[in-house]
Amino acid sequence: MAQVQPELAVNALALDELASVHYGELLRIARRELRRVGEDATLDTRAVLHETFLRLVVQRQTSWTDRPVFMAAAAGMMRRVLIDHLRQRRAVKRGSARAPLTLDEALESGRERDTQLIELSDALDALAQVAPRLARVVECRYFGGMTESETADALEITERTVRRDWVKARGWLHAVLAGPEQVTPCNAR
């Protein structure tokens, strides 16, 4: 039987405590994110939430002591879980031995929505390379559904900074998603 590392066990207990207190709110966030993915999602809200917990529990450098930090981390991890699921589903569709889809079937399948969410995630990852705080604000506000105040607490910045970062990040992401020639990395800061 494998020995559990003490810091991992303490981290898991703190995560479990926070998760049980905020389980309903986390389910609401997971439902909202699954609605963004659309009807083609093969995960349910509890599967998203449980996969999120599994990924969070192995986070060694994070101590789960307060709600804002936990909620921000959970929102970011839910995004990663769903995007990983979409990418995996798209890879299976491309490589499977199924007959090609007709145009009507392709339009109905929700691929465009999948593609948009994956492009948004990729753009957010690119933003994180240039301006990590802006990317964290987007994760908290857009994916986590957190208020300005909650985001400010989670990131330990002022609400005014959250508002400015939110505007900058949305503008940067919009420009990136509209076309790469419309944005330069220096505009993100």
C-alpha positions as CSV (number, residue, x, y, z in Angstrom):
1,M,0.0,0.0,0.0
2,A,1.4,3.4,-1.0
3,Q,2.2,5.9,1.7
4,V,0.3,9.2,1.5
5,Q,2.5,12.3,1.9
6,P,1.5,14.3,5.0
7,E,1.2,17.7,3.1
8,L,-1.0,16.1,0.5
9,A,-3.3,14.6,3.1
10,V,-3.6,18.0,4.9
11,N,-4.2,19.7,1.6
12,A,-6.9,17.2,0.7
13,L,-8.6,17.7,4.1
14,A,-8.7,21.5,3.7
15,L,-9.9,21.1,0.1
16,D,-12.6,18.7,1.2
17,E,-13.8,21.1,3.9
18,L,-14.0,24.0,1.5
19,A,-15.6,21.9,-1.2
20,S,-18.3,20.6,1.1
21,V,-19.2,24.1,2.3
22,H,-19.4,25.5,-1.2
23,Y,-20.6,22.4,-3.1
24,G,-23.9,24.0,-4.2
25,E,-22.2,27.1,-5.6
26,L,-19.6,25.0,-7.4
27,L,-22.4,22.9,-8.9
28,R,-24.0,26.1,-10.2
29,I,-20.7,27.2,-11.8
30,A,-20.3,23.7,-13.4
31,R,-23.8,23.8,-14.8
32,R,-23.2,27.2,-16.3
33,E,-19.9,26.1,-17.9
34,L,-21.6,23.0,-19.3
35,R,-24.3,25.2,-20.8
36,R,-21.5,27.0,-22.6
37,V,-20.2,23.7,-24.0
38,G,-23.7,22.9,-25.2
39,E,-25.8,19.7,-25.5
40,D,-23.0,17.7,-27.0
41,A,-21.1,17.5,-23.7
42,T,-20.8,14.0,-22.5
43,L,-19.9,15.1,-18.9
44,D,-22.5,16.0,-16.3
45,T,-22.1,18.6,-13.6
46,R,-21.0,16.2,-10.9
47,A,-18.4,14.7,-13.2
48,V,-16.9,18.1,-14.0
49,L,-16.9,18.9,-10.3
50,H,-15.3,15.7,-9.2
51,E,-12.6,15.9,-11.9
52,T,-11.9,19.4,-10.7
53,F,-11.5,18.2,-7.1
54,L,-9.2,15.4,-8.2
55,R,-7.0,17.9,-10.0
56,L,-7.0,20.4,-7.2
57,V,-6.1,17.9,-4.5
58,V,-2.7,17.3,-6.1
59,Q,-1.8,21.1,-6.0
60,R,1.0,21.1,-3.5
61,Q,2.0,24.7,-3.4
62,T,-1.6,25.9,-2.6
63,S,-3.0,26.0,0.8
64,W,-6.8,26.0,0.8
65,T,-7.4,28.3,3.7
66,D,-9.9,30.8,2.3
67,R,-12.9,30.9,0.1
68,P,-11.8,33.5,-2.6
69,V,-8.5,31.6,-3.4
70,F,-10.4,28.3,-3.5
71,M,-13.2,29.6,-5.7
72,A,-10.7,31.2,-8.1
73,A,-8.7,28.0,-8.3
74,A,-11.8,25.9,-8.8
75,A,-13.1,28.1,-11.6
76,G,-9.8,27.9,-13.4
77,M,-9.6,24.2,-13.0
78,M,-13.2,23.7,-14.2
79,R,-12.3,25.6,-17.4
80,R,-9.3,23.3,-17.9
81,V,-11.4,20.2,-17.3
82,L,-14.0,21.2,-19.9
83,I,-11.5,22.4,-22.5
84,D,-9.5,19.1,-22.1
85,H,-12.8,17.2,-22.5
86,L,-13.6,19.2,-25.7
87,R,-10.2,18.7,-27.2
88,Q,-10.3,15.0,-26.4
89,R,-13.8,14.7,-28.0
90,R,-12.7,16.5,-31.1
91,A,-9.6,14.3,-31.4
92,V,-11.8,11.2,-31.2
93,K,-14.2,12.6,-33.8
94,R,-11.3,13.3,-36.2
95,G,-9.7,9.9,-35.8
96,S,-12.7,7.7,-35.5
97,A,-13.8,5.4,-38.3
98,R,-17.2,6.9,-38.7
99,A,-18.6,8.0,-42.0
100,P,-18.1,11.7,-42.9
101,L,-20.8,14.1,-41.7
102,T,-23.0,16.0,-44.1
103,L,-23.0,19.7,-43.9
104,D,-26.3,19.8,-42.1
105,E,-25.1,17.2,-39.5
106,A,-21.9,19.2,-39.0
107,L,-23.9,22.4,-38.3
108,E,-26.1,20.6,-35.8
109,S,-23.2,19.0,-34.0
110,G,-22.1,22.1,-32.1
111,R,-18.6,22.0,-33.5
112,E,-18.6,25.8,-33.9
113,R,-19.3,26.3,-30.2
114,D,-16.6,23.8,-29.3
115,T,-14.2,25.6,-31.5
116,Q,-15.1,29.0,-30.1
117,L,-14.5,27.7,-26.5
118,I,-11.2,26.1,-27.4
119,E,-10.1,29.3,-29.2
120,L,-11.1,31.3,-26.1
121,S,-9.1,29.0,-23.9
122,D,-6.1,29.2,-26.1
123,A,-6.4,33.0,-26.2
124,L,-6.6,33.1,-22.4
125,D,-3.5,30.9,-22.2
126,A,-1.7,33.3,-24.5
127,L,-2.9,36.2,-22.4
128,A,-1.5,34.4,-19.3
129,Q,1.9,34.3,-20.9
130,V,1.9,38.1,-21.4
131,A,-0.2,39.3,-18.5
132,P,-0.9,36.6,-15.9
133,R,-3.1,38.7,-13.6
134,L,-5.4,39.7,-16.5
135,A,-5.9,36.0,-17.3
136,R,-6.7,35.3,-13.7
137,V,-9.2,38.1,-13.6
138,V,-11.0,36.5,-16.7
139,E,-11.0,33.1,-15.0
140,C,-12.5,34.5,-11.9
141,R,-15.1,36.7,-13.5
142,Y,-16.0,34.8,-16.7
143,F,-15.5,31.2,-15.8
144,G,-16.0,31.4,-12.0
145,G,-18.9,33.9,-12.1
146,M,-17.2,35.8,-9.3
147,T,-18.1,39.4,-8.5
148,E,-15.5,42.2,-8.6
149,S,-15.2,42.1,-4.9
150,E,-14.7,38.3,-4.8
151,T,-12.1,38.5,-7.6
152,A,-10.3,41.3,-5.7
153,D,-10.2,39.2,-2.6
154,A,-9.0,36.1,-4.4
155,L,-6.2,37.9,-6.3
156,E,-5.4,40.3,-3.4
157,I,-5.9,43.4,-5.5
158,T,-8.3,46.3,-5.4
159,E,-11.7,46.3,-7.0
160,R,-10.7,49.2,-9.2
161,T,-7.7,47.1,-10.5
162,V,-10.2,44.3,-11.2
163,R,-12.4,46.6,-13.2
164,R,-9.4,48.0,-15.2
165,D,-7.9,44.5,-15.8
166,W,-11.3,43.1,-16.8
167,V,-11.7,45.8,-19.5
168,K,-8.1,45.3,-20.7
169,A,-8.4,41.5,-20.8
170,R,-11.7,41.6,-22.6
171,G,-10.3,44.0,-25.2
172,W,-7.2,41.9,-25.7
173,L,-9.1,38.7,-26.0
174,H,-11.6,40.2,-28.4
175,A,-8.8,41.5,-30.6
176,V,-7.0,38.1,-30.6
177,L,-10.2,36.2,-31.4
178,A,-11.0,38.7,-34.2
179,G,-7.6,38.1,-35.8
180,P,-4.0,37.9,-34.8
181,E,-2.9,41.0,-36.8
182,Q,-5.0,43.2,-34.6
183,V,-3.2,42.7,-31.3
184,T,0.4,43.1,-30.1
185,P,1.7,41.7,-26.8
186,C,2.6,45.1,-25.5
187,N,-1.1,46.2,-25.6
188,A,-2.0,43.7,-22.9
189,R,-0.2,45.4,-19.9
